[in-house]
Amino acid sequence: MTEIATVRVQILGREFPVACPSGQEHELETAAAFVDNRMREIKEKTGTNALERLAVMAALNIAHEYLSGDTSGVDKELKLLAEKINSTLERLSES
């Protein structure tokens, strides 16, 4: 039987407890950060604060990118993560 972990993720400043298989917490946190970033982008573009509307718009955008094979959004996220990793490695090597 698979053990279940509960992870508290933050999306648009709100905390949500989410269950996931034990050992997959990091993947869930990464996914939550991706969704949070996407929702923040949409919020900036549209000016809406309605959480439900932002969530639906983000879900539709992510689904469209996935189904159409458009990885530009994912590539952008990966580039940002790579930059963070590189800057952290640089700081560590200077220490």
C-alpha positions, 0 to 999 in steps of 0.5 A: 500500500502506498503511503500518502503524504500531505504537503501544504502548497501556496498559490497566490498567497493561500495555503492548500493542503494536498495529498500525494504519494510519499516520496513525491513531495518535491514534484508536487511543490514544483508543480504548485510553484508552476501553477502559482507563477502561471496564475500570477502572470494571468492576474497581472495581464487581466487584473482579476483577483477572482481565484476560481477564474484565475485557476480555470484560465491557468488550467486551460492555458496549461492544458492547451500548451500540453495538448498542442505541444507548445513548450514555450511556457515550460521552457521559460520556467526551466530557464528561470530554474536553471538561472536560480541553480546557477546563481546558487552554485556560484554563491556556494563556490565563492564561499 
